Amino acid sequence: MEISLKAQARDQKGKGAARKARARGQVPAVLYGSDLQAQPLFVNVKEMNQALHTEAGYNVLITLKFDGADEQLTMLREVQRHPLRGDLLHVDFLKVARDVKIHANVPIHLVGESRGVKEGGVVEHHLWELSVEAFPTDVPPNIEVDISRLGIGDSVRVADVDVPSSLEILTDGEEMIAGVVEPQLADLPEAVLPGEEDEEAVEGEVPEGEEGAPPAGEGGEGAAAREEEQTSG
């Protein structure tokens, strides 16, 4: 998917200039590339937010249109937002060419209902995106991974994913994307119900060896009796 954004060259730098630009509804940005010196610019915040919410996501192709006839085909490389408000703070654009392959990260979407889940298992999602190499126009918005065949104990790895020939996966093929496991039950102490006390325990008797009770063969009535016999003898 491709869209166009109006861009304006940015001469002033620093936090003060950036705050004033945001107050005007503009987002500070920078455009760079292998044959291009980093170029500061502004884009409209409303148009930028719309660009980020297309079906292509962050892999949308964006043509930056400057005043005059200058245009640059780009892709997003970094988007900074305010950690609390979520406002756009800064955007990095990478200049690309339609006939030159690039590296991109593509989100993974799990599809299908695992038969293992129907058997009581739980899906664990380990890997959320794949690193790929492709021409800019061939980078997909996401890669779907079907987990419907997974039973309990089964998993799907990067090497199991089918992608078009125009796409080369760079992520290690042995990395696990998702698996189905048995649910983990918390270890809870056994509840003692009324009337289930130890039948061998006698009320009022102190168990042998516990603190305060004399060890077997020492003290108590038997020892007192032996002492009395020795004294009287």
ABEGO torsion letter per residue (X at the ends): XBBBBBBBBBABBEAAAAAAAAAAGBBBBBBBBAABBBBBBBBBAAAAAAAAABAAEAABBBBBBBBEABBBBBBBABBBBBAAAGBBABBBBBBBBAABBBBBBBBBBBBEBBAAAAAGBBBBBABABBBBBBBAAABBABBBBBAAABBBGBBBBAAABBBBAABBBABBAABBABBBBBBBBBBBBBBBBBGABBAABBBGBBBBGBBGBBBBGBEEAAAAAAAAAAAAX
